[in-house]
C-alpha cells in the first residue's frame, strides 16, 4: 500500500461533476477501492452546467462515483491521475 498521510474517514474525494469524463483513471490508481464508474442520477444531472450536460451526454451519463469514500486515506493518487482535474480531497464532516 501507499504511505498515506491521513487515516480513513478524515478526508474524502469530491468529484466536480462538470469536469468528470469517466476516464476511470481514479478507479485504476486508488489502492483503497474508493471509486467506481456509474451512471449519474437525475439529481446529479440536474445540477450540471451546460458544458457538464454535454460531457455527460457524450459519456452516456457515466462518471466516477465514490461508493467507498470513507476508505479514502488522502494519498492523492486519484487527484494526480485525473486527466480532467475533476477530483479534490476535502475534509470529511465531523461525526
Secondary structure, DSSP 8 states (H G I E B T S, - for coil): ----SS-TTSEEEEE-TTT-----HHHHH-TT---EEEE--HHHHHT--HHHHHHHHHTTTEEEE-TTGGG-----HHHHH-TT--EEEEE----
